[in-house]
Each structure stands twice: as structure tokens, then as C-alpha cells.
Amino acid sequence: MRRDLLTPARRGVAVIVLAGLVLAPWLVDDYTAAILARTLALGLVGVSVALLTGVAGMPTLGQTAPYAAGAYACAVVGGSVSDVGVVQVFVAATAGAVLAALTVPLVVSARGVVVLMITLAVGELTVTVLGRWRSVTGGTDGLAGISPVRPFWGLPLLATDRARYLYTLLVVAAVVVALLLVLRTRFGLVLRAGRDDEARLRASGHRVAAHVAGAHVAAGAVAGAAGSLLVVAQQYLSPADFGFETSALLLLGVVVGGTASVGGALVGAVLVIGARDWLLGVLPGHAPLVLGALFVATVYLLPGDARRRLGLRGRPYPRPAARPPEPARDHTTPTEVRA
């Protein structure tokens, strides 16, 4: 039996989770449905973090940058070009991919903690630009009054929270399935091989940097598509939606769900974001402290392989082969031999 196939137990769990997600808008009120839609959008950003951290071996704190690019591109296009959801998702994914492509030279040659610091700087710089570009983003006041979307040409607008949630769920499922299919190709296999032993893969003649760059751009596209879903879910954008707290929570969600699992990262990100929203109501003013303690505890309890993928341990390189023992040398002189 192939290892990549779902076992019956996992298949049953997946069916139960999917059924719960589909039935959720009929089991909760409209406000909760809106929160769930926004949480699913953030979970899709967590999938892009898992693609880089778990599959490509590049820990990141900067996926909020293409997430923001996709969200604002979707808002601009929706207000002046098209209100069709398919078009907006495509535009948002393209904007996220373009921003990721512009930052490829900064991150591809770096490893470990250096990647974390570079991506964090990119994310914070993006938030600063959004706060000062008032003519497009509305500055720190945010962008309000975003027009609702229609899923496809000829369909009605998404006028209710339930409809917006179901649309978000459908897009998230489509993007995750497409990404899983891509990771089953040779591209995904090379990414995993480079994550596990980059030096050996380079020695075999593979272009590791090109594959890592492709993963970085693909992750940007996934985060950009998630940005379009954020616009649908809350119809309001602010630079505060893309700050460092969001990046840290997404990375924590990926760690909780499993750095090498795309589906697990989605579930982990949804759980962490949901816990954050719940803690904000139960412990007002103390939620960041509790989440910070959870993050520290999670890092300390990580297994060695997960630590390496987060940059807390260096990548393994092949150990030099042990030299065979040298034969014993005869130190007798020719005179002694003749005697």
C-alpha cells in the first residue's frame, strides 16, 4: 500500500471535518459565520506558510505581504473592473505571486533564522507602505465600503454571511486540492528532497534554487488568493489585518497542525485563529500573553525534524566518509633486513 494514500481512519476524519465545515453556517448565527469565513481565509494563508516551511524548508514570517497584495488588488478590481469572484481570485493570486517573485532574490539564497528575519522585514515593510499609501489603501483608516461579489457570471451577489462563508469554503477547497496535486508531481518531490538533504540534491545536478523560487512564488499566489477571500468575508481592509501578530499566529498554526502537512496546516491555523478570537472575548487584554506562552511551549516541545524546518537547527549535510585505516608501515632499515 502506498504511503501517500489516506488510511480509512484518516479518510473518515476528513469526511467528518468536511461535513462539519459544510453544515457550520446552518448551525451558527450570521456573526459566527462571518468569523468562520475570515478564519478560513487565514487558514489558506497558513497553507502557503506550510508550503514554504514544511515542504520547501524555508521558515517564513512574511506571508502576510502577498496576502495584503492580493486583498488590496481584489478590492481595487472589484470597485472598478469586475465584481465576479473568479476574476478577483485570479487577480489577487497574480498580485501575490508578483510580490513574491520580487522578493525571490532576498530569500532563496538564505537559510534558517536568516529567512525568518528577511521575510519578517518584508511583511513589516508592506504594512508600512499600506499605512502611507492613502490614495489606494485608505491609510491607517482602512478601506471601507467594498462592493460585494458574485461567484460567477450570471449568479446573484453574495448578500448573506452564509453565502459568503460557503463561497470561501469552496475556494479554499479548490486551492488546497490544486496545491496537493502539484506537490505530487516531480516539482514537489524535488522540493522535499532539497528540504531533507540539499547538498546531495545539488551534487546530483538538480537546480534547487529554481525549485525553491517556484515554491516561493506559488506560496505567494496561494496567499494572494486568500486575500481575495478576506475581502469577501469582511468587506473592509486595514493594515492592522496584516501585522506581525497575524504572521506569528499563522506560523504557530502550521507548527501545531504539522509543518509537512498542507491539510494539517489548514486545520492548525484555523484552530489557532479561532482560539485567538475566543480568548479575546474570555480574557480581554491577556490573549496575546496566553498565545505567546503557547508559542514558546510549542517550540520547546517540537521534535528535532520540526525544529530544523523552522530554522532552529541547521540543515543536515552529508557527513564526510570515514577514511579507511592506513596499512601499518614497516620501519625496518635495509641493513636490518640483510642482517
N, C-alpha and C positions, 0 to 999 in steps of 0.2 A: 504493500500500500504506500502511495506517495505521501511524503510528509507534509506537502503543501495543501492537501485536501482537508476539509473540516471533518473532525470526528463527529459522530452522531450527537454527543453531548454538546459540543460547541455549536453544532448546527441548530440544536433545539434552543439553546440560549439566544442565538442570533435571531431566531424566529420570534421568540418571546419579546426581545428588546424591540424588534421592528414593529411588532403588533402594538406594543405599548406606545411607541412613538406615533404610530398612525392614529391610535384611539385617544391620545392625550388631549387634543383640542375639544373633544366631546366630554371629557371628564373634568375639565378645569374651566375657570371663568376666562373672560377675554383678556384681562390683565395678565394672568399667568401664561396664557397662550402667547402673548406678545413677548414676555420674558423668555419663554422657551424658544421662540423663533430667533431672538437675539443670541441666546446661548448656543443654538445650533450653528449660527454664523461664526461665532468664536470657536466652536469646535472644529469647523472646517479650517480655520487658521491653525489650530492645533495639529491638524493633519499635515499641513505644509511644514510645520516645525518638526514633526516626526520624520517626514521625508528627508530633511536635511540632517537632523540629529541622529536618528536611528538607522537610516538606510545609507546615507552618504557619509556619515561620520563627521559632520560639521555642526557642532552645537551652535545655536543661534538665539539671540535676544532681539533680533531686528525684523521679524516678520510682520510687525505692525506697520512697517513702511510701505510694502506693496499692498497691504490691507487698506491703508489710508488712501493710497493712489487709486486703487480700484473703487473705493467708496465715493471719492470726490469726482472721479471720471464718470461714474454712473449717475451721480446727482446732476452733473452738468449736461450730460447727454439726455437724461430724462426730462430736463426742463426745456430743452431747445431743439432736440433732434427726434427722439423716439421714446415712446412710453412702453415699448414691448420688452418684456423681461428677457427674452432670448438675446436680443440685441444688447441690452445693458450688461448682461453677464459676459458676453463676448468682449465688449469694450472694456469692462472692468478687469477681466483676465488679461487682456492685452496690455493695459496700463500697468498692472502689477508685474507682468513679465518684462516690460521695457525698463521699469525701475530696477528690477533685479539684475537685468543684463548690464545696466550702467554701473552697478556695484560689483560685478564679477571680478574685475582686476584687483579689488581690495581684499576679497575673501578667499579666492581659490588657492592662492599660494600660502595662506596662513593655516595654522592648525591649533586645536585645543583652546585654551583660555584666550589666546590672541583673537580667534574668530569671535568669541563671545564679546570681547571689548569692541571690536570693529563693528559688528552688527548692532551692538547697543548704541554706538555713536551714530550710526546711520539712522536708527529709529528715532533717537532724540533730535537729530538734525531735521528729520522730516516733520516732527511735531512743531519745532520752532518755525519752520517755513510755513506750515499751515496756520500758525497763530498770527503770522505777519502778512500773509497774502490775503488781505481783507477783500479785495475786489472779486476773488473767486471763491474763497472758503468762508468768508464772513468773519475771519479772525477768531479771536477767543470767544466771541459771542455765538459762534456756530452758524450753521446753515439750516434754517427752518423753512417750513412750507414746501417741502419736496413733494412733487406730484406722485400720486400712486401709479402703479404699473399694472399692465395686463400680461399674463403669462405668454400669450402667443397672439398673432394677428387674428382678429375677429372674436376673441374672447373678451368677456367683461373685465373691468378693472377689479383689482383685489381690494375690496372695500371693507372687509371684516378681518379681525385678528385671526380667526380660524383659517380663512382663505390664505392669508399671508404666511401662517405657520406651515400649512400643507405645501405651499409653493416652495418655501425654504427647505422643507424636508426633502422634496423631490429633487431640487437642485443639488443639495448636499449628497444625496444617494447617488445621483448621476456622476458627480465629480469623483466621489470615492471609488465607485466601480471602475471608472475610466483610469484612475491612477493605479488601482490594483492590477488592471490588465497591462498597463505599461510596465509595472515592476516585475511582471512575469516574463518580459522579453529579455533579450541579451543585455539591453541597457541596464535593467535592474540587477541582473546577475553581476555585471561588471562593477556597479556601484557597491554592492555588498562585498565583493571580493576586495575592492580597494579599501573599504572600511576595515576589513579584518587584517589585511596584510598588503599595504600599499607598496612597499618596497619590492616585494616579489612580483606584484602585478606590473609595476614599471619595468622590471627586469624581463618580463615576458613579452614586452613590446606594446602593451596597451597604453592608450592615451588617457591616463587617469584624470588629468586636469580638464580635458574636454568633457568627460562624463560628469565630473563634479560641477562644472559650469552649467551643463544641461540640467542637472538636478536643481541647481540654484534658480535658474530661470523658470523651470517647471513649478517649483515651490512658490515663486513669486506669482505665477499665473493662478495657482490654487488660492493663495491669499487674496489676490485681487478679486477673484470670483466671490469669495466670502465677503468682501467689501460691498459688493452689489446687494448681497442678502441683508447686510446691516441696514442699508438704505431702505429696503423693503420693510424690514421689521420695525424700525423706529421712526422713519421719515424725518430724521433730524441727525445732523452730524456736528461734532465738535472735536477740536484737537485733543480734548481730555479722553476721548474714546480710544486713543492710540498711544497712550503714555507707557511709561516703564512698568507700571503695575500690571497692565494687560499682558505685556511681554513675559513678565516673571510668572504670572498665573498660567499662561499657556505652556511655558516650559515645565512648570510643576505638573500640569495635567498630563503632559506627554510622559514625564517620568513615572507618574502614578499608573497610567494606562499601559506603559511598556514602550520603551524607546524604539524598538524594532517592529512594532505592530501599528499599522495605519488605523485599523478599526479600534484597537485599544487606545490609541492616542485620542481618537474622536470621543470615545466614552470617557476617558480620563479628563479631557479638557471640559466636557460638559459637566462632569461631576464637580470639578474644582470651581468652575464659574458658578454653578448652582449653589455650592457651599458658600461661596463668597457672598452671593446675593442673600442667602438665608442668614448668614452671620451678621450682615449689615442691619437686618431687622432685629435680630436677637441680642446682639452685642454692639450697639451703636458706638462708634469711636474706637472699638477694640478689634474689629475684624482684621485689619492689616497685621496686628500683633500676632493673632492666632494663626493666620496664614503664613506669616514669616517663620513662626516656630515649627509649623508643619513642613515647610520647605527645608529648613535646616535638618529636622529629624529624618526626612526622606533622603536627603543627600548622604547623611551618615549611615543610613541603613541600606544604601544601594549595594548591589553586588559589584564585583570588580569590573565586569564587562560593561555595565551601565555607567560606571564612573569613567571608564575610558572614553565612551562615546560622548560624554558631557565635557570632556577635556580635563577632567580631574586626574587622569593618568595618561601618560604618553601612549601613542600608538605602538603596538608591538612590531618590532622589526626582526627579521630572521637573525638568530644568533650565529656568529661565525662558527663554521665547522671546526670541531676539535682536531688539532694536528695529530697524526699518528705518532706513536713513540719512536724516537730515533734509535737505530740499532746501536748496540754497545760497540764502542771503538776499542781497538787493540792498541794499547800504548807501548808495546814492547819495541825495542830498537832492533834494527837488522843484526847487530852484533850479538844481542842476546839470543836471537833466533838461531844463528850459526853455532853458538856455543851449545 
